[in-house]
Each structure stands twice: as C-alpha cells, then as structure tokens.
Amino acid sequence: MFKKVNHKIKTVLFGICFFFIGISSNAQCAMCRAALTGDENKNQAAAVNDGIVYLMVIPYVLVGALGYYIYRMKKKKQ
C-alpha cells in the first residue's frame, strides 16, 4: 500500500516540477525581437503576444480534457 502512495506522490511532484520548469525560460527568436522592438510596433507586438498565448492554451486544454477523460474512466471502473 505504501509503495502505491509513494509512487503517486512522486508522480504528482514530477508533474508539478515539469510544468513549473517552463516558467523560468524567457526565449524569443532573433527575427521576432528585431521585428517588434521600438515604439511604433506596439499593435504588432500585442498581436504577436496574443497569438503566442492562443497557441499555448490549446495544448493545455487538450491535455486537461484527456486527463479528465482518463479520470472518469478509472472512476467508472471502480
């Protein structure tokens, strides 16, 4: 019983660490930086940032839906 609990704790901690590691990285390609620097490109920079957020949200929603589906299947099995 303790091995299962220990395994679950390790899995949860790994998942938390996996998602928080990406927060510390600040990367931008040289082309985007060159195109968006300066005060005259504020609208373009906002549009690029909105596009990045849009593209970032979709995988998280899909993974969350898959996780919820698996959770419901396991709960129904018990």
C-alpha positions as CSV (number, residue, x, y, z in Angstrom):
1,M,0.0,0.0,0.0
2,F,2.8,2.4,0.9
3,K,4.5,1.8,-2.4
4,K,1.4,2.9,-4.3
5,V,1.1,6.1,-2.2
6,N,4.8,6.8,-2.6
7,H,4.5,6.3,-6.4
8,K,1.5,8.6,-6.5
9,I,3.3,11.3,-4.6
10,K,6.4,11.1,-6.9
11,T,4.2,11.3,-9.9
12,V,2.4,14.4,-8.6
13,L,5.7,16.1,-7.7
14,F,7.2,15.3,-11.1
15,G,4.1,16.8,-12.8
16,I,4.3,20.0,-10.7
17,C,8.0,20.3,-11.4
18,F,7.6,19.6,-15.1
19,F,5.0,22.4,-15.5
20,F,7.0,25.0,-13.4
21,I,10.3,24.5,-15.2
22,G,9.0,26.1,-18.3
23,I,8.0,29.3,-16.5
24,S,11.6,30.3,-15.9
25,S,12.6,30.3,-19.6
26,N,12.4,33.6,-21.5
27,A,13.2,33.0,-25.1
28,Q,12.4,34.9,-28.2
29,C,13.7,34.3,-31.7
30,A,16.0,37.0,-33.2
31,M,13.6,37.7,-36.0
32,C,10.7,38.4,-33.7
33,R,12.8,40.6,-31.4
34,A,14.0,42.6,-34.4
35,A,10.6,43.0,-35.8
36,L,8.9,44.0,-32.6
37,T,11.4,46.3,-31.0
38,G,10.6,50.0,-31.0
39,D,7.6,52.1,-30.0
40,E,6.0,52.2,-33.5
41,N,5.2,48.4,-33.4
42,K,3.0,48.3,-30.2
43,N,0.0,46.9,-32.0
44,Q,2.0,44.3,-33.8
45,A,3.8,43.3,-30.6
46,A,0.4,42.9,-28.9
47,A,-0.9,40.8,-31.7
48,V,2.1,38.5,-31.6
49,N,1.8,38.1,-27.8
50,D,-1.9,37.3,-28.2
51,G,-1.1,34.7,-30.8
52,I,1.5,33.1,-28.6
53,V,-1.0,32.9,-25.7
54,Y,-3.6,31.4,-28.0
55,L,-1.2,28.7,-29.3
56,M,0.0,28.0,-25.8
57,V,-3.5,27.4,-24.3
58,I,-4.7,24.8,-26.8
59,P,-2.3,22.0,-25.8
60,Y,-3.1,22.6,-22.1
61,V,-6.8,22.4,-22.8
62,L,-6.4,19.1,-24.8
63,V,-4.2,17.5,-22.1
64,G,-6.6,18.6,-19.4
65,A,-9.5,17.1,-21.3
66,L,-7.6,13.9,-21.8
67,G,-6.7,13.7,-18.1
68,Y,-10.3,14.3,-17.1
69,Y,-11.5,11.6,-19.6
70,I,-9.0,9.1,-18.1
71,Y,-10.0,10.1,-14.6
72,R,-13.7,9.5,-15.4
73,M,-12.9,6.1,-17.0
74,K,-10.9,5.0,-13.9
75,K,-13.6,6.2,-11.5
76,K,-16.3,4.4,-13.5
77,K,-14.2,1.2,-13.4
78,Q,-14.1,1.3,-9.6
